[in-house]
Amino acid sequence: MPINNCVIGTNVKFVNKELVNIYGCKIGDNVKIGPFVEIQKNCLIEHNCKISSHSFICEGVHIMKNVFIGHGVTFVNDKYPRATNKDGTMKNDNDWELIKTVIHSGASIGSGTTILCGVNIGENALIGAGSVVTKDVPGDKTVYGNPAKYYD
């Protein structure tokens, strides 16, 4: 399990260490991480979170305490992803704008959800499985669909 330059809290459980890829991130205490999860550099996962299998947490994501991330959840951190610059050269870390995303304490993200960059998901919000979250979600709201919406 690559753990290059990571800060890992106490009582962190990896379901299968050989099938997890983490680097340059910070993981708090009492976090459970399933297999086939990638957590990239400059991510912060606070205490008491569960990250289910096959999830991708890209650079710039901050997951606060007591958050549930379902299976196959994908985060996005670039509004205009491209492999190359206009001149045909390969893009590198200096050729794009990192847009951060915050998942507030107690939120739950359903399996198969995609969360676009720059989104804030409020405290105790619930995101239905398979949703595509394109804008902020208020705390204590349930949203679902593509794009995700909340219904009163």
PyMOL commands that set and color helices and strands:
alter all, ss='L'
color gray80, all
select helices_A, chain A and resi 17-19
alter helices_A, ss='H'
color red, helices_A
select strands_A, chain A and resi 3-4+7-8+13-14+20-23+26-27+32-33+37-39+44-45+50-51+56-57+61-63+68-69+74-75+101-103+108-109+114-115+120-121+126-127+132-133+142-144+149-150
alter strands_A, ss='S'
color yellow, strands_A
deselect
rebuild
show_as cartoon
